[in-house]
Amino acid sequence: MTSLHGFQEINIRKPAGKAVMTVTKTLVRFNKATAAAMECPEYVKILVNTDTRQIAVEPCEASERNAVKFSRAERQSKETAKASSVTVREPSVVDAIASFFDFAEVDEDHVAYQAIVGQISPDDRVAVFAAADATAGVMKRRGRKKGQNLK
């Protein structure tokens, strides 16, 4: 159409929400928005800066040293990869990150956590979380309770 000559289509980027990392004494969880903003990499490297108390998450190849499983991209192509939250339970990763925080003492029915809103660089898809920005909280423990009999 000549009436649209010179016009350009606007690329619509749907906001994925805030990138949030939640840390407990036993796990590190990244929310769905973090995985989506990073374009669901199958593997990542998790780096810490002890001077600035920051955590970075960088996409990498499975063959790279210290690669951590992140998304289930092997079952899907990148275009159709569906984001979901990611839980990392690797003890060395959890210990390194949890060392930045003091967790409240809670009863066995609850879990103390620290939640951090991070920034994701759109150029290299690297997520950075600053421990100084963490918010402490307590949540009810999920899953089966200790001593509960299975029937």
N, C-alpha and C positions, 0 to 999 in steps of 0.2 A: 504494500500500500504506500502510496506516495505521501499520504498524510502523516505517516510515521517515520519519514525519512529523517535520519539524524538522531533518532531516539535510541537509547540503549536500555536493555533489560536490566532491572535491578536484581542483583544476586541476594537472595534471602538466606540469612544464616539464623537458624533457630537456636536460641540460647539453650544451652544444656543445663544451666543452673550453676551453682557454686561448686567448685572443686573442694571436697572436704576429705581430710584424712582423720580417722579416729584411731587412737592408740590406747590399748589396755596393757596390762602386764604380760598378756599371752598372745596378743595378735595386733596387727596393723591392718586396718580396713580402709579402702578407698571407695568413695561412693560412685554411683553410676555416672554422674556428671563428669567425674575425673576421667574415667575410662573413655567416655564418649569424646571429650575434648582432646584426649591424646590419640584419638582414632583407633582405639582398641588394639594396642600393640600386643603381640603374643608373649613377648618377653621384655623385661625392663631391667635396668641396673638401678639399685637404690643406693644413693650416696648421702653421706652426712658431712656437714662442716661443723666441727666441734667449736671453732672460734665464734662463728656467728649463730650457732645453734639452729641450723637450717637443714632440711631434708629435701633432696632432689630426686625425682623419678624420671629416668631417661630411657626411651625406647632403645632396644638393642636386638641383636640376633641371638638365637638359641645357643650358638656355638661360642659366644663370647664368655669370657671368664666372669663369674659372679652373676650370670643371668638368672633372673627370677621369673617364674611363670606368672603371667599377668592376665591375659585374656584367652578365650577359647577360639582364636582366629583360625586354627588349623581345620576346623570343621566348616568354616564359611570363608567366602572371599572377603576382602577388606570392605568392598562396597556394601555387602549385606551383613557384615559383622554387627551383632546386636550387643550393645553395651549392657553390662551388669556390674554390680559392685564386686570388688576384688578383695579377698582376704589373704594376707600373707602371714603364715605361722612359722616361717623359718626362724629358729631360735637366735641365730646371730644377727639377723635383721631386726627382730623385735627387741632384743637386748640393747642394740646400738641406739635405736630410736627411743625406747622407753627410758634410757638413762638420762634423757633431757628433762624428764618430768618427775614430780613427786605425786604419788597417787594417794588419795584419801583412804583411810582404813574403813572398810565396810563389812557388813555381815556376809555370810556365805550365800545369801539369796540375791546379792547385788554385786555389781561390777563398777569400779571406778574407772573413768576414762578421761582422755584429753581429746578435744576436737579442734582441728585447725583448718581454717579456710585458706586455700593456697591460690597461687597464680599459675596459669599455664601459658607458656610462650607459644603463640600460633605458628611461629616460624619453624621451630625445631621440636615442638610438641613435648617440651620438658615441663614438668610440674615442680614447683618449689613451694615448700611449706616452712614457715618460721615458727619455732617453738614459742617464741615470745608472744605470738598471736593466739596461743591455745586457750581454750575455754574448758575448765574442769567441770565434770558432771558425774552423776551416778545413775546407772540404769539397772533395771531388774534383770537378773540372770535368765538367759534363754535356754531352752532345751530341757532335757531330763534332769531331774533333781538327784542329788547324791542319795544313795540308799533306796531309791525308788525301784520297786520290783516290776519287771516286764511280764506281762501276761499274754 
